[in-house]
Amino acid sequence: MLVAQAFDDLAHAMRVLLEARLGANQLFRLDYAEAVGNIEAGLSRVLDAFHSLYDAMEKEGIRNRVDW
């Protein structure tokens, strides 16, 4: 169950990053710092979610069965 939730969190974080990137072109013209901040925050969420997924996999003992 931990892995499924962690994977859902990773998928959501990736979607948020994609939305930040897709909206960045318009936002760059209005507020450059906000656009960059949105992308940085999205990337940070993806990295955190990936780390959480890795930890969940280790807790459930399936880390060694995944070939990254």
C-alpha positions as CSV (number, residue, x, y, z in Angstrom):
1,M,0.0,0.0,0.0
2,L,2.8,2.4,0.8
3,V,4.3,1.9,-2.7
4,A,0.9,2.6,-4.4
5,Q,0.4,5.8,-2.5
6,A,4.0,6.9,-3.1
7,F,3.7,6.2,-6.8
8,D,0.4,8.2,-6.9
9,D,2.2,11.1,-5.2
10,L,5.0,10.9,-7.8
11,A,2.6,10.9,-10.7
12,H,0.8,13.9,-9.2
13,A,4.1,15.8,-8.7
14,M,5.1,15.1,-12.3
15,R,1.7,16.5,-13.5
16,V,2.2,19.6,-11.4
17,L,5.7,20.1,-12.8
18,L,4.3,19.6,-16.4
19,E,1.6,22.2,-15.8
20,A,4.2,24.7,-14.4
21,R,6.4,24.2,-17.4
22,L,3.5,24.5,-19.9
23,G,2.3,27.7,-18.3
24,A,5.7,29.2,-17.9
25,N,6.0,30.8,-21.3
26,Q,3.0,33.1,-20.7
27,L,4.0,33.7,-17.1
28,F,7.6,34.6,-18.0
29,R,6.3,37.8,-19.7
30,L,4.3,38.8,-16.6
31,D,6.4,37.6,-13.7
32,Y,9.7,35.9,-14.4
33,A,10.4,35.1,-10.8
34,E,7.0,33.5,-10.2
35,A,7.5,31.3,-13.4
36,V,10.9,30.1,-12.3
37,G,9.7,29.6,-8.7
38,N,6.8,27.4,-10.0
39,I,9.1,25.2,-12.0
40,E,11.6,24.9,-9.1
41,A,8.8,24.0,-6.7
42,G,7.5,21.4,-9.1
43,L,10.9,19.9,-9.6
44,S,11.4,19.8,-5.9
45,R,8.1,18.0,-5.4
46,V,9.1,15.4,-8.1
47,L,12.4,14.7,-6.4
48,D,10.8,14.5,-2.9
49,A,8.1,12.1,-4.3
50,F,10.7,10.0,-6.0
51,H,12.7,9.7,-2.8
52,S,9.5,8.8,-0.9
53,L,8.7,6.1,-3.5
54,Y,12.2,4.7,-3.1
55,D,11.8,4.6,0.7
56,A,8.4,2.9,0.5
57,M,9.9,0.3,-1.8
58,E,12.7,-0.3,0.6
59,K,10.2,-0.7,3.5
60,E,8.2,-3.2,1.6
61,G,11.3,-5.1,0.5
62,I,10.9,-4.6,-3.2
63,R,13.8,-2.2,-3.9
64,N,16.1,-4.9,-5.2
65,R,13.5,-6.2,-7.7
66,V,13.5,-3.0,-9.6
67,D,16.1,-2.4,-12.3
68,W,16.4,1.4,-12.5
